[in-house]
Amino acid sequence: MTDGRVLIGVFLCTDRDANIILGSCSEYLPHKPRMLGLVMIPGKHIVSIHIEMNNGYSSTLYNPLNKNIDALDVM
């Protein structure tokens, strides 16, 4: 995020303004993490997104998704 926070959660949805909804979200700061739950992240505050596919699929269809995405690439 633009303020240095890192949010980790389950991607639920997005909208045309690049806002993202994460479920089971945790916020990580340099000092201590905290559980947030369901959060809406405004697209203008997203710096980068990392997608981790950890669901047991081994299909090559999912391999391109295991990469970092820069927010400027999708806006």
mmCIF file of the N, C-alpha and C atoms, coordinates in Angstrom:
data_MODEL
# 
_entry.id   MODEL 
# 
loop_
_atom_site.group_PDB 
_atom_site.id 
_atom_site.type_symbol 
_atom_site.label_atom_id 
_atom_site.label_alt_id 
_atom_site.label_comp_id 
_atom_site.label_asym_id 
_atom_site.label_entity_id 
_atom_site.label_seq_id 
_atom_site.pdbx_PDB_ins_code 
_atom_site.Cartn_x 
_atom_site.Cartn_y 
_atom_site.Cartn_z 
_atom_site.occupancy 
_atom_site.B_iso_or_equiv 
_atom_site.pdbx_formal_charge 
_atom_site.auth_seq_id 
_atom_site.auth_comp_id 
_atom_site.auth_asym_id 
_atom_site.auth_atom_id 
_atom_site.pdbx_PDB_model_num 
ATOM 1   N N  . MET A 1 1  ? 0.843   -1.175  0.000   1.00 0.00 ? 1  MET A N  1 
ATOM 2   C CA . MET A 1 1  ? 0.000   0.000   0.000   1.00 0.00 ? 1  MET A CA 1 
ATOM 3   C C  . MET A 1 1  ? 0.889   1.239   0.000   1.00 0.00 ? 1  MET A C  1 
ATOM 4   N N  . THR A 1 2  ? 0.323   2.341   -0.373  1.00 0.00 ? 2  THR A N  1 
ATOM 5   C CA . THR A 1 2  ? 1.117   3.560   -0.480  1.00 0.00 ? 2  THR A CA 1 
ATOM 6   C C  . THR A 1 2  ? 1.686   4.028   0.853   1.00 0.00 ? 2  THR A C  1 
ATOM 7   N N  . ASP A 1 3  ? 1.098   3.601   1.968   1.00 0.00 ? 3  ASP A N  1 
ATOM 8   C CA . ASP A 1 3  ? 1.606   4.019   3.281   1.00 0.00 ? 3  ASP A CA 1 
ATOM 9   C C  . ASP A 1 3  ? 2.560   2.997   3.899   1.00 0.00 ? 3  ASP A C  1 
ATOM 10  N N  . GLY A 1 4  ? 2.947   1.966   3.141   1.00 0.00 ? 4  GLY A N  1 
ATOM 11  C CA . GLY A 1 4  ? 3.922   1.000   3.616   1.00 0.00 ? 4  GLY A CA 1 
ATOM 12  C C  . GLY A 1 4  ? 3.345   -0.250  4.250   1.00 0.00 ? 4  GLY A C  1 
ATOM 13  N N  . ARG A 1 5  ? 2.041   -0.282  4.473   1.00 0.00 ? 5  ARG A N  1 
ATOM 14  C CA . ARG A 1 5  ? 1.429   -1.482  5.053   1.00 0.00 ? 5  ARG A CA 1 
ATOM 15  C C  . ARG A 1 5  ? 1.382   -2.607  4.029   1.00 0.00 ? 5  ARG A C  1 
ATOM 16  N N  . VAL A 1 6  ? 1.410   -3.833  4.528   1.00 0.00 ? 6  VAL A N  1 
ATOM 17  C CA . VAL A 1 6  ? 1.234   -5.019  3.695   1.00 0.00 ? 6  VAL A CA 1 
ATOM 18  C C  . VAL A 1 6  ? -0.022  -5.722  4.183   1.00 0.00 ? 6  VAL A C  1 
ATOM 19  N N  . LEU A 1 7  ? -0.944  -5.989  3.267   1.00 0.00 ? 7  LEU A N  1 
ATOM 20  C CA . LEU A 1 7  ? -2.178  -6.685  3.606   1.00 0.00 ? 7  LEU A CA 1 
ATOM 21  C C  . LEU A 1 7  ? -2.169  -8.040  2.918   1.00 0.00 ? 7  LEU A C  1 
ATOM 22  N N  . ILE A 1 8  ? -2.477  -9.088  3.689   1.00 0.00 ? 8  ILE A N  1 
ATOM 23  C CA . ILE A 1 8  ? -2.522  -10.441 3.144   1.00 0.00 ? 8  ILE A CA 1 
ATOM 24  C C  . ILE A 1 8  ? -3.888  -11.021 3.453   1.00 0.00 ? 8  ILE A C  1 
ATOM 25  N N  . GLY A 1 9  ? -4.560  -11.511 2.404   1.00 0.00 ? 9  GLY A N  1 
ATOM 26  C CA . GLY A 1 9  ? -5.877  -12.093 2.594   1.00 0.00 ? 9  GLY A CA 1 
ATOM 27  C C  . GLY A 1 9  ? -6.318  -12.861 1.370   1.00 0.00 ? 9  GLY A C  1 
ATOM 28  N N  . VAL A 1 10 ? -7.558  -13.297 1.396   1.00 0.00 ? 10 VAL A N  1 
ATOM 29  C CA . VAL A 1 10 ? -8.147  -14.063 0.305   1.00 0.00 ? 10 VAL A CA 1 
ATOM 30  C C  . VAL A 1 10 ? -8.855  -13.094 -0.632  1.00 0.00 ? 10 VAL A C  1 
ATOM 31  N N  . PHE A 1 11 ? -8.443  -13.085 -1.905  1.00 0.00 ? 11 PHE A N  1 
ATOM 32  C CA . PHE A 1 11 ? -9.065  -12.211 -2.897  1.00 0.00 ? 11 PHE A CA 1 
ATOM 33  C C  . PHE A 1 11 ? -10.509 -12.637 -3.114  1.00 0.00 ? 11 PHE A C  1 
ATOM 34  N N  . LEU A 1 12 ? -11.433 -11.676 -2.979  1.00 0.00 ? 12 LEU A N  1 
ATOM 35  C CA . LEU A 1 12 ? -12.845 -11.972 -3.191  1.00 0.00 ? 12 LEU A CA 1 
ATOM 36  C C  . LEU A 1 12 ? -13.380 -11.326 -4.457  1.00 0.00 ? 12 LEU A C  1 
ATOM 37  N N  . CYS A 1 13 ? -13.082 -10.037 -4.676  1.00 0.00 ? 13 CYS A N  1 
ATOM 38  C CA . CYS A 1 13 ? -13.572 -9.380  -5.885  1.00 0.00 ? 13 CYS A CA 1 
ATOM 39  C C  . CYS A 1 13 ? -12.879 -8.038  -6.088  1.00 0.00 ? 13 CYS A C  1 
ATOM 40  N N  . THR A 1 14 ? -13.149 -7.466  -7.242  1.00 0.00 ? 14 THR A N  1 
ATOM 41  C CA . THR A 1 14 ? -12.653 -6.140  -7.585  1.00 0.00 ? 14 THR A CA 1 
ATOM 42  C C  . THR A 1 14 ? -13.759 -5.409  -8.337  1.00 0.00 ? 14 THR A C  1 
ATOM 43  N N  . ASP A 1 15 ? -13.563 -4.125  -8.615  1.00 0.00 ? 15 ASP A N  1 
ATOM 44  C CA . ASP A 1 15 ? -14.540 -3.369  -9.388  1.00 0.00 ? 15 ASP A CA 1 
ATOM 45  C C  . ASP A 1 15 ? -13.833 -2.559  -10.467 1.00 0.00 ? 15 ASP A C  1 
ATOM 46  N N  . ARG A 1 16 ? -14.590 -1.777  -11.211 1.00 0.00 ? 16 ARG A N  1 
ATOM 47  C CA . ARG A 1 16 ? -14.024 -1.033  -12.339 1.00 0.00 ? 16 ARG A CA 1 
ATOM 48  C C  . ARG A 1 16 ? -13.044 0.056   -11.906 1.00 0.00 ? 16 ARG A C  1 
ATOM 49  N N  . ASP A 1 17 ? -13.068 0.447   -10.628 1.00 0.00 ? 17 ASP A N  1 
ATOM 50  C CA . ASP A 1 17 ? -12.150 1.466   -10.118 1.00 0.00 ? 17 ASP A CA 1 
ATOM 51  C C  . ASP A 1 17 ? -10.896 0.859   -9.505  1.00 0.00 ? 17 ASP A C  1 
ATOM 52  N N  . ALA A 1 18 ? -10.702 -0.457  -9.673  1.00 0.00 ? 18 ALA A N  1 
ATOM 53  C CA . ALA A 1 18 ? -9.535  -1.196  -9.165  1.00 0.00 ? 18 ALA A CA 1 
ATOM 54  C C  . ALA A 1 18 ? -9.522  -1.305  -7.642  1.00 0.00 ? 18 ALA A C  1 
ATOM 55  N N  . ASN A 1 19 ? -10.685 -1.113  -6.998  1.00 0.00 ? 19 ASN A N  1 
ATOM 56  C CA . ASN A 1 19 ? -10.790 -1.391  -5.567  1.00 0.00 ? 19 ASN A CA 1 
ATOM 57  C C  . ASN A 1 19 ? -10.818 -2.903  -5.394  1.00 0.00 ? 19 ASN A C  1 
ATOM 58  N N  . ILE A 1 20 ? -10.279 -3.390  -4.281  1.00 0.00 ? 20 ILE A N  1 
ATOM 59  C CA . ILE A 1 20 ? -10.206 -4.829  -4.044  1.00 0.00 ? 20 ILE A CA 1 
ATOM 60  C C  . ILE A 1 20 ? -10.836 -5.159  -2.696  1.00 0.00 ? 20 ILE A C  1 
ATOM 61  N N  . ILE A 1 21 ? -11.561 -6.265  -2.651  1.00 0.00 ? 21 ILE A N  1 
ATOM 62  C CA . ILE A 1 21 ? -12.100 -6.799  -1.400  1.00 0.00 ? 21 ILE A CA 1 
ATOM 63  C C  . ILE A 1 21 ? -11.288 -8.035  -1.038  1.00 0.00 ? 21 ILE A C  1 
ATOM 64  N N  . LEU A 1 22 ? -10.727 -8.055  0.183   1.00 0.00 ? 22 LEU A N  1 
ATOM 65  C CA . LEU A 1 22 ? -10.003 -9.212  0.706   1.00 0.00 ? 22 LEU A CA 1 
ATOM 66  C C  . LEU A 1 22 ? -10.741 -9.741  1.930   1.00 0.00 ? 22 LEU A C  1 
ATOM 67  N N  . GLY A 1 23 ? -10.844 -11.054 2.028   1.00 0.00 ? 23 GLY A N  1 
ATOM 68  C CA . GLY A 1 23 ? -11.409 -11.698 3.205   1.00 0.00 ? 23 GLY A CA 1 
ATOM 69  C C  . GLY A 1 23 ? -10.304 -12.297 4.050   1.00 0.00 ? 23 GLY A C  1 
ATOM 70  N N  . SER A 1 24 ? -10.571 -12.509 5.315   1.00 0.00 ? 24 SER A N  1 
ATOM 71  C CA . SER A 1 24 ? -9.583  -13.074 6.255   1.00 0.00 ? 24 SER A CA 1 
ATOM 72  C C  . SER A 1 24 ? -8.262  -12.323 6.163   1.00 0.00 ? 24 SER A C  1 
ATOM 73  N N  . CYS A 1 25 ? -8.340  -11.030 6.125   1.00 0.00 ? 25 CYS A N  1 
ATOM 74  C CA . CYS A 1 25 ? -7.172  -10.177 5.884   1.00 0.00 ? 25 CYS A CA 1 
ATOM 75  C C  . CYS A 1 25 ? -6.412  -9.869  7.177   1.00 0.00 ? 25 CYS A C  1 
ATOM 76  N N  . SER A 1 26 ? -5.096  -9.873  7.054   1.00 0.00 ? 26 SER A N  1 
ATOM 77  C CA . SER A 1 26 ? -4.206  -9.451  8.140   1.00 0.00 ? 26 SER A CA 1 
ATOM 78  C C  . SER A 1 26 ? -3.347  -8.302  7.642   1.00 0.00 ? 26 SER A C  1 
ATOM 79  N N  . GLU A 1 27 ? -3.072  -7.370  8.525   1.00 0.00 ? 27 GLU A N  1 
ATOM 80  C CA . GLU A 1 27 ? -2.235  -6.213  8.214   1.00 0.00 ? 27 GLU A CA 1 
ATOM 81  C C  . GLU A 1 27 ? -0.872  -6.424  8.860   1.00 0.00 ? 27 GLU A C  1 
ATOM 82  N N  . TYR A 1 28 ? 0.179   -6.211  8.085   1.00 0.00 ? 28 TYR A N  1 
ATOM 83  C CA . TYR A 1 28 ? 1.534   -6.398  8.602   1.00 0.00 ? 28 TYR A CA 1 
ATOM 84  C C  . TYR A 1 28 ? 2.279   -5.072  8.573   1.00 0.00 ? 28 TYR A C  1 
ATOM 85  N N  . LEU A 1 29 ? 2.666   -4.631  9.744   1.00 0.00 ? 29 LEU A N  1 
ATOM 86  C CA . LEU A 1 29 ? 3.500   -3.451  9.933   1.00 0.00 ? 29 LEU A CA 1 
ATOM 87  C C  . LEU A 1 29 ? 4.848   -3.940  10.440  1.00 0.00 ? 29 LEU A C  1 
ATOM 88  N N  . PRO A 1 30 ? 5.863   -3.081  10.480  1.00 0.00 ? 30 PRO A N  1 
ATOM 89  C CA . PRO A 1 30 ? 7.167   -3.537  10.970  1.00 0.00 ? 30 PRO A CA 1 
ATOM 90  C C  . PRO A 1 30 ? 7.145   -4.089  12.396  1.00 0.00 ? 30 PRO A C  1 
ATOM 91  N N  . HIS A 1 31 ? 6.215   -3.652  13.228  1.00 0.00 ? 31 HIS A N  1 
ATOM 92  C CA . HIS A 1 31 ? 6.255   -4.047  14.631  1.00 0.00 ? 31 HIS A CA 1 
ATOM 93  C C  . HIS A 1 31 ? 5.399   -5.264  14.958  1.00 0.00 ? 31 HIS A C  1 
ATOM 94  N N  . LYS A 1 32 ? 4.148   -5.292  14.514  1.00 0.00 ? 32 LYS A N  1 
ATOM 95  C CA . LYS A 1 32 ? 3.318   -6.457  14.826  1.00 0.00 ? 32 LYS A CA 1 
ATOM 96  C C  . LYS A 1 32 ? 2.150   -6.554  13.845  1.00 0.00 ? 32 LYS A C  1 
ATOM 97  N N  . PRO A 1 33 ? 1.749   -7.801  13.536  1.00 0.00 ? 33 PRO A N  1 
ATOM 98  C CA . PRO A 1 33 ? 0.591   -7.988  12.656  1.00 0.00 ? 33 PRO A CA 1 
ATOM 99  C C  . PRO A 1 33 ? -0.713  -7.861  13.436  1.00 0.00 ? 33 PRO A C  1 
ATOM 100 N N  . ARG A 1 34 ? -1.798  -7.565  12.706  1.00 0.00 ? 34 ARG A N  1 
ATOM 101 C CA . ARG A 1 34 ? -3.113  -7.571  13.346  1.00 0.00 ? 34 ARG A CA 1 
ATOM 102 C C  . ARG A 1 34 ? -4.150  -8.091  12.358  1.00 0.00 ? 34 ARG A C  1 
ATOM 103 N N  . MET A 1 35 ? -5.122  -8.802  12.886  1.00 0.00 ? 35 MET A N  1 
ATOM 104 C CA . MET A 1 35 ? -6.186  -9.388  12.079  1.00 0.00 ? 35 MET A CA 1 
ATOM 105 C C  . MET A 1 35 ? -7.240  -8.330  11.793  1.00 0.00 ? 35 MET A C  1 
ATOM 106 N N  . LEU A 1 36 ? -7.606  -8.174  10.514  1.00 0.00 ? 36 LEU A N  1 
ATOM 107 C CA . LEU A 1 36 ? -8.605  -7.186  10.130  1.00 0.00 ? 36 LEU A CA 1 
ATOM 108 C C  . LEU A 1 36 ? -9.929  -7.817  9.722   1.00 0.00 ? 36 LEU A C  1 
ATOM 109 N N  . GLY A 1 37 ? -9.890  -8.995  9.117   1.00 0.00 ? 37 GLY A N  1 
ATOM 110 C CA . GLY A 1 37 ? -11.113 -9.627  8.627   1.00 0.00 ? 37 GLY A CA 1 
ATOM 111 C C  . GLY A 1 37 ? -11.403 -9.214  7.200   1.00 0.00 ? 37 GLY A C  1 
ATOM 112 N N  . LEU A 1 38 ? -12.624 -8.747  6.922   1.00 0.00 ? 38 LEU A N  1 
ATOM 113 C CA . LEU A 1 38 ? -13.041 -8.331  5.591   1.00 0.00 ? 38 LEU A CA 1 
ATOM 114 C C  . LEU A 1 38 ? -12.654 -6.871  5.374   1.00 0.00 ? 38 LEU A C  1 
ATOM 115 N N  . VAL A 1 39 ? -11.922 -6.585  4.291   1.00 0.00 ? 39 VAL A N  1 
ATOM 116 C CA . VAL A 1 39 ? -11.480 -5.213  4.033   1.00 0.00 ? 39 VAL A CA 1 
ATOM 117 C C  . VAL A 1 39 ? -11.710 -4.825  2.579   1.00 0.00 ? 39 VAL A C  1 
ATOM 118 N N  . MET A 1 40 ? -11.901 -3.530  2.356   1.00 0.00 ? 40 MET A N  1 
ATOM 119 C CA . MET A 1 40 ? -11.945 -2.957  1.018   1.00 0.00 ? 40 MET A CA 1 
ATOM 120 C C  . MET A 1 40 ? -10.725 -2.061  0.889   1.00 0.00 ? 40 MET A C  1 
ATOM 121 N N  . ILE A 1 41 ? -9.916  -2.308  -0.124  1.00 0.00 ? 41 ILE A N  1 
ATOM 122 C CA . ILE A 1 41 ? -8.704  -1.528  -0.349  1.00 0.00 ? 41 ILE A CA 1 
ATOM 123 C C  . ILE A 1 41 ? -8.936  -0.642  -1.567  1.00 0.00 ? 41 ILE A C  1 
ATOM 124 N N  . PRO A 1 42 ? -8.906  0.682   -1.396  1.00 0.00 ? 42 PRO A N  1 
ATOM 125 C CA . PRO A 1 42 ? -9.072  1.569   -2.545  1.00 0.00 ? 42 PRO A CA 1 
ATOM 126 C C  . PRO A 1 42 ? -7.950  1.358   -3.564  1.00 0.00 ? 42 PRO A C  1 
ATOM 127 N N  . GLY A 1 43 ? -8.314  1.262   -4.832  1.00 0.00 ? 43 GLY A N  1 
ATOM 128 C CA . GLY A 1 43 ? -7.339  1.022   -5.886  1.00 0.00 ? 43 GLY A CA 1 
ATOM 129 C C  . GLY A 1 43 ? -6.214  2.034   -5.913  1.00 0.00 ? 43 GLY A C  1 
ATOM 130 N N  . LYS A 1 44 ? -6.496  3.288   -5.553  1.00 0.00 ? 44 LYS A N  1 
ATOM 131 C CA . LYS A 1 44 ? -5.459  4.321   -5.601  1.00 0.00 ? 44 LYS A CA 1 
ATOM 132 C C  . LYS A 1 44 ? -4.367  4.108   -4.558  1.00 0.00 ? 44 LYS A C  1 
ATOM 133 N N  . HIS A 1 45 ? -4.604  3.227   -3.572  1.00 0.00 ? 45 HIS A N  1 
ATOM 134 C CA . HIS A 1 45 ? -3.608  2.967   -2.531  1.00 0.00 ? 45 HIS A CA 1 
ATOM 135 C C  . HIS A 1 45 ? -2.840  1.664   -2.740  1.00 0.00 ? 45 HIS A C  1 
ATOM 136 N N  . ILE A 1 46 ? -3.144  0.950   -3.816  1.00 0.00 ? 46 ILE A N  1 
ATOM 137 C CA . ILE A 1 46 ? -2.476  -0.324  -4.092  1.00 0.00 ? 46 ILE A CA 1 
ATOM 138 C C  . ILE A 1 46 ? -1.200  -0.066  -4.877  1.00 0.00 ? 46 ILE A C  1 
ATOM 139 N N  . VAL A 1 47 ? -0.084  -0.543  -4.343  1.00 0.00 ? 47 VAL A N  1 
ATOM 140 C CA . VAL A 1 47 ? 1.215   -0.386  -5.004  1.00 0.00 ? 47 VAL A CA 1 
ATOM 141 C C  . VAL A 1 47 ? 1.542   -1.622  -5.831  1.00 0.00 ? 47 VAL A C  1 
ATOM 142 N N  . SER A 1 48 ? 1.351   -2.805  -5.265  1.00 0.00 ? 48 SER A N  1 
ATOM 143 C CA . SER A 1 48 ? 1.600   -4.048  -5.996  1.00 0.00 ? 48 SER A CA 1 
ATOM 144 C C  . SER A 1 48 ? 0.738   -5.158  -5.419  1.00 0.00 ? 48 SER A C  1 
ATOM 145 N N  . ILE A 1 49 ? 0.587   -6.210  -6.222  1.00 0.00 ? 49 ILE A N  1 
ATOM 146 C CA . ILE A 1 49 ? -0.201  -7.371  -5.816  1.00 0.00 ? 49 ILE A CA 1 
ATOM 147 C C  . ILE A 1 49 ? 0.634   -8.610  -6.083  1.00 0.00 ? 49 ILE A C  1 
ATOM 148 N N  . HIS A 1 50 ? 0.670   -9.516  -5.121  1.00 0.00 ? 50 HIS A N  1 
ATOM 149 C CA . HIS A 1 50 ? 1.332   -10.811 -5.306  1.00 0.00 ? 50 HIS A CA 1 
ATOM 150 C C  . HIS A 1 50 ? 0.267   -11.881 -5.161  1.00 0.00 ? 50 HIS A C  1 
ATOM 151 N N  . ILE A 1 51 ? 0.187   -12.753 -6.149  1.00 0.00 ? 51 ILE A N  1 
ATOM 152 C CA . ILE A 1 51 ? -0.809  -13.819 -6.139  1.00 0.00 ? 51 ILE A CA 1 
ATOM 153 C C  . ILE A 1 51 ? -0.114  -15.134 -5.841  1.00 0.00 ? 51 ILE A C  1 
ATOM 154 N N  . GLU A 1 52 ? -0.621  -15.838 -4.844  1.00 0.00 ? 52 GLU A N  1 
ATOM 155 C CA . GLU A 1 52 ? -0.079  -17.155 -4.513  1.00 0.00 ? 52 GLU A CA 1 
ATOM 156 C C  . GLU A 1 52 ? -1.188  -18.179 -4.673  1.00 0.00 ? 52 GLU A C  1 
ATOM 157 N N  . MET A 1 53 ? -0.998  -19.094 -5.594  1.00 0.00 ? 53 MET A N  1 
ATOM 158 C CA . MET A 1 53 ? -1.966  -20.167 -5.809  1.00 0.00 ? 53 MET A CA 1 
ATOM 159 C C  . MET A 1 53 ? -1.568  -21.329 -4.916  1.00 0.00 ? 53 MET A C  1 
ATOM 160 N N  . ASN A 1 54 ? -2.313  -21.545 -3.867  1.00 0.00 ? 54 ASN A N  1 
ATOM 161 C CA . ASN A 1 54 ? -1.994  -22.599 -2.909  1.00 0.00 ? 54 ASN A CA 1 
ATOM 162 C C  . ASN A 1 54 ? -3.207  -23.503 -2.727  1.00 0.00 ? 54 ASN A C  1 
ATOM 163 N N  . ASN A 1 55 ? -3.746  -23.979 -3.846  1.00 0.00 ? 55 ASN A N  1 
ATOM 164 C CA . ASN A 1 55 ? -4.961  -24.775 -3.766  1.00 0.00 ? 55 ASN A CA 1 
ATOM 165 C C  . ASN A 1 55 ? -4.792  -26.179 -4.326  1.00 0.00 ? 55 ASN A C  1 
ATOM 166 N N  . GLY A 1 56 ? -3.574  -26.609 -4.574  1.00 0.00 ? 56 GLY A N  1 
ATOM 167 C CA . GLY A 1 56 ? -3.338  -27.965 -5.021  1.00 0.00 ? 56 GLY A CA 1 
ATOM 168 C C  . GLY A 1 56 ? -3.397  -28.168 -6.519  1.00 0.00 ? 56 GLY A C  1 
ATOM 169 N N  . TYR A 1 57 ? -3.781  -27.144 -7.287  1.00 0.00 ? 57 TYR A N  1 
ATOM 170 C CA . TYR A 1 57 ? -3.825  -27.300 -8.732  1.00 0.00 ? 57 TYR A CA 1 
ATOM 171 C C  . TYR A 1 57 ? -2.417  -27.315 -9.292  1.00 0.00 ? 57 TYR A C  1 
ATOM 172 N N  . SER A 1 58 ? -2.174  -28.205 -10.239 1.00 0.00 ? 58 SER A N  1 
ATOM 173 C CA . SER A 1 58 ? -0.858  -28.261 -10.865 1.00 0.00 ? 58 SER A CA 1 
ATOM 174 C C  . SER A 1 58 ? -0.943  -27.957 -12.350 1.00 0.00 ? 58 SER A C  1 
ATOM 175 N N  . SER A 1 59 ? -2.103  -27.541 -12.820 1.00 0.00 ? 59 SER A N  1 
ATOM 176 C CA . SER A 1 59 ? -2.298  -27.246 -14.228 1.00 0.00 ? 59 SER A CA 1 
ATOM 177 C C  . SER A 1 59 ? -1.434  -26.073 -14.658 1.00 0.00 ? 59 SER A C  1 
ATOM 178 N N  . THR A 1 60 ? -0.951  -26.125 -15.894 1.00 0.00 ? 60 THR A N  1 
ATOM 179 C CA . THR A 1 60 ? -0.150  -25.014 -16.419 1.00 0.00 ? 60 THR A CA 1 
ATOM 180 C C  . THR A 1 60 ? -1.002  -23.769 -16.604 1.00 0.00 ? 60 THR A C  1 
ATOM 181 N N  . LEU A 1 61 ? -2.315  -23.920 -16.585 1.00 0.00 ? 61 LEU A N  1 
ATOM 182 C CA . LEU A 1 61 ? -3.199  -22.765 -16.681 1.00 0.00 ? 61 LEU A CA 1 
ATOM 183 C C  . LEU A 1 61 ? -2.960  -21.791 -15.537 1.00 0.00 ? 61 LEU A C  1 
ATOM 184 N N  . TYR A 1 62 ? -2.607  -22.286 -14.358 1.00 0.00 ? 62 TYR A N  1 
ATOM 185 C CA . TYR A 1 62 ? -2.434  -21.448 -13.178 1.00 0.00 ? 62 TYR A CA 1 
ATOM 186 C C  . TYR A 1 62 ? -1.017  -20.910 -13.023 1.00 0.00 ? 62 TYR A C  1 
ATOM 187 N N  . ASN A 1 63 ? -0.044  -21.455 -13.712 1.00 0.00 ? 63 ASN A N  1 
ATOM 188 C CA . ASN A 1 63 ? 1.339   -21.010 -13.555 1.00 0.00 ? 63 ASN A CA 1 
ATOM 189 C C  . ASN A 1 63 ? 1.560   -19.533 -13.876 1.00 0.00 ? 63 ASN A C  1 
ATOM 190 N N  . PRO A 1 64 ? 0.921   -18.954 -14.901 1.00 0.00 ? 64 PRO A N  1 
ATOM 191 C CA . PRO A 1 64 ? 1.142   -17.522 -15.157 1.00 0.00 ? 64 PRO A CA 1 
ATOM 192 C C  . PRO A 1 64 ? 0.661   -16.616 -14.029 1.00 0.00 ? 64 PRO A C  1 
ATOM 193 N N  . LEU A 1 65 ? -0.196  -17.106 -13.142 1.00 0.00 ? 65 LEU A N  1 
ATOM 194 C CA . LEU A 1 65 ? -0.724  -16.277 -12.064 1.00 0.00 ? 65 LEU A CA 1 
ATOM 195 C C  . LEU A 1 65 ? 0.236   -16.135 -10.895 1.00 0.00 ? 65 LEU A C  1 
ATOM 196 N N  . ASN A 1 66 ? 1.281   -16.937 -10.848 1.00 0.00 ? 66 ASN A N  1 
ATOM 197 C CA . ASN A 1 66 ? 2.234   -16.877 -9.739  1.00 0.00 ? 66 ASN A CA 1 
ATOM 198 C C  . ASN A 1 66 ? 3.313   -15.845 -10.027 1.00 0.00 ? 66 ASN A C  1 
ATOM 199 N N  . LYS A 1 67 ? 2.931   -14.572 -10.011 1.00 0.00 ? 67 LYS A N  1 
ATOM 200 C CA . LYS A 1 67 ? 3.892   -13.507 -10.277 1.00 0.00 ? 67 LYS A CA 1 
ATOM 201 C C  . LYS A 1 67 ? 3.429   -12.226 -9.596  1.00 0.00 ? 67 LYS A C  1 
ATOM 202 N N  . ASN A 1 68 ? 4.331   -11.277 -9.499  1.00 0.00 ? 68 ASN A N  1 
ATOM 203 C CA . ASN A 1 68 ? 3.979   -9.967  -8.957  1.00 0.00 ? 68 ASN A CA 1 
ATOM 204 C C  . ASN A 1 68 ? 3.348   -9.129  -10.050 1.00 0.00 ? 68 ASN A C  1 
ATOM 205 N N  . ILE A 1 69 ? 2.360   -8.323  -9.683  1.00 0.00 ? 69 ILE A N  1 
ATOM 206 C CA . ILE A 1 69 ? 1.696   -7.431  -10.614 1.00 0.00 ? 69 ILE A CA 1 
ATOM 207 C C  . ILE A 1 69 ? 1.844   -6.024  -10.077 1.00 0.00 ? 69 ILE A C  1 
ATOM 208 N N  . ASP A 1 70 ? 2.367   -5.128  -10.877 1.00 0.00 ? 70 ASP A N  1 
ATOM 209 C CA . ASP A 1 70 ? 2.507   -3.730  -10.482 1.00 0.00 ? 70 ASP A CA 1 
ATOM 210 C C  . ASP A 1 70 ? 1.177   -3.025  -10.727 1.00 0.00 ? 70 ASP A C  1 
ATOM 211 N N  . ALA A 1 71 ? 0.751   -2.195  -9.802  1.00 0.00 ? 71 ALA A N  1 
ATOM 212 C CA . ALA A 1 71 ? -0.526  -1.501  -9.920  1.00 0.00 ? 71 ALA A CA 1 
ATOM 213 C C  . ALA A 1 71 ? -0.590  -0.651  -11.181 1.00 0.00 ? 71 ALA A C  1 
ATOM 214 N N  . LEU A 1 72 ? 0.517   -0.108  -11.629 1.00 0.00 ? 72 LEU A N  1 
ATOM 215 C CA . LEU A 1 72 ? 0.523   0.723   -12.828 1.00 0.00 ? 72 LEU A CA 1 
ATOM 216 C C  . LEU A 1 72 ? 0.271   -0.099  -14.085 1.00 0.00 ? 72 LEU A C  1 
ATOM 217 N N  . ASP A 1 73 ? 0.528   -1.413  -14.044 1.00 0.00 ? 73 ASP A N  1 
ATOM 218 C CA . ASP A 1 73 ? 0.294   -2.272  -15.198 1.00 0.00 ? 73 ASP A CA 1 
ATOM 219 C C  . ASP A 1 73 ? -1.187  -2.512  -15.457 1.00 0.00 ? 73 ASP A C  1 
ATOM 220 N N  . VAL A 1 74 ? -2.030  -2.376  -14.441 1.00 0.00 ? 74 VAL A N  1 
ATOM 221 C CA . VAL A 1 74 ? -3.451  -2.664  -14.604 1.00 0.00 ? 74 VAL A CA 1 
ATOM 222 C C  . VAL A 1 74 ? -4.316  -1.413  -14.642 1.00 0.00 ? 74 VAL A C  1 
ATOM 223 N N  . MET A 1 75 ? -3.736  -0.268  -14.483 1.00 0.00 ? 75 MET A N  1 
ATOM 224 C CA . MET A 1 75 ? -4.530  0.967   -14.504 1.00 0.00 ? 75 MET A CA 1 
ATOM 225 C C  . MET A 1 75 ? -4.309  1.734   -15.777 1.00 0.00 ? 75 MET A C  1 
# 
